[in-house]
Amino acid sequence: MSILSVPSPISRSYSSFSISISREPCSLRVLPCQIKKSFPKLRDGRRGKGGVVVMSMEAGIGVMGTKLGMMSYFEENGVVVPVTVVGFKEGNIVTQIKTEATDGYNAVQVGYRRVRDRKLTKPEMGHLQKVGAIPMRHLQEFRLQSVDGFDPNQRILFDEIFKEGDLVDVSGTTIGKGFQGGIKRHNFKRGLMTHGSKSHRQLGSIGAGTTPGRVYKGKKMPGRMGGTKTKIRKLKIVKIDKDLNVVMIKGAVPGKPGNLLRITPAKIVGKNIPKN
């Protein structure tokens, strides 16, 4: 039996698929489009500008905690160390595991801080009920090189992944200061307060005249200060108290008491993350 070939098939090309339809019955074919997008490829094969937003890779799994305040801690040799006390509410439970096969990258999603059911929407409740997790307020991802050893609804304990003396990176939202001037916001110097000076805390010149005839972008000027996400790197864990379920970290961390903190192993190039 010979197959009739039509010399002029009807074809349409789209951005993601190329569909070719001939007059032969049941001959619909869907082929991947051969048109290359103009977005540059990244090292892992994903698209860059205009494509997928790339998330930084963590040195290891981390946890979320609540800032309780600051205090002085006396070491065994009598040295006084300023520390931030971080507590942990119910949570730090694995709610989803993402792999390259399903999502294009490896990551572990962790939930924190238990809340009542009515505080969440039905889609949020459904997402947590898939793995049998309790209702939680915060969900964050930790992108890792490998997700082996993690299971859904697994509880992550701080003392199992960190020990005293380890270095950690702490992320949080800084305290909002409102609209501030150049002296407080950018550490500018003030003018003379005497000798006839009429410029005390004013900003001063913000650019030239006819050339360029405009203010350069990024000029340090008065504006809203604080209330942004900040990461403090390589802070030392001084004390882990299992009875009180708190950890003491040397130095200050972003935010005020009660704020959410994200604690991850400190990134050290060549040690726990690759150089490239």
Buried (B, 14 or more C-beta within 10 A) or exposed (E): EEEEEEEEEEEEEEEEEBBBEBEEEEEEEEEEEEEEEEEEEEEEEBBEEEEEEEEEBBBBBBBBBBBBEBEEBEEEEEEEBEBBBBBBBEBBBBBBBBEEEEEEBBBBBBBBBBBEEEEBEEEBBEBBEEBEBBBBBBBBBBBBEEBEEBEBBBEBEBEEBBEEEEBBBBBBBBEEEEEBBBBEBBEBEEEEEEEEEEEEEEBEEEEEEEEEEEEEEEEEEBEEBBEEEEEBEEBBBBBBEEEEBBBBBBBBBBBEEEBBBBBBBBBEEEEEBEEE
